Amino acid sequence: MDITLPLDQMTSEEKLRTMEALWADLSRNEEDIHSPAWHGQVLEDRDARVQSGQEKFMDWETAKQELRDRLK
C-alpha cells in the first residue's frame, strides 16, 4: 500500500495529529514492534558509563536550563 500525504499543505497541528494517530495505532500491538539489536547494546553501554561514574543523570528542569544557557 502506497500512501502519500500532502505534507507541504498540512499545518503543524495536522501533522502532529497524524503522528499521534499513527503512534496510537502502532502501540495497540506493542508485541509486533521489535527493537533492533543495536538498541540493547547502546543501553548496555550507557548503563556501564553510569555505573563507572563517566555519566550521570540530571532532572529534566536542570537539563532544559542547561540547554537554554548553551543556546544563548
Protein Blocks (a to p, Z undefined) as FASTA:
>chain_A
ZZdddfklpcfklmmmmmmmmmmmmmmmmmlpccdfklmmmmmmmmmmmmnopaccddfk
lmmmmmmmmmZZ
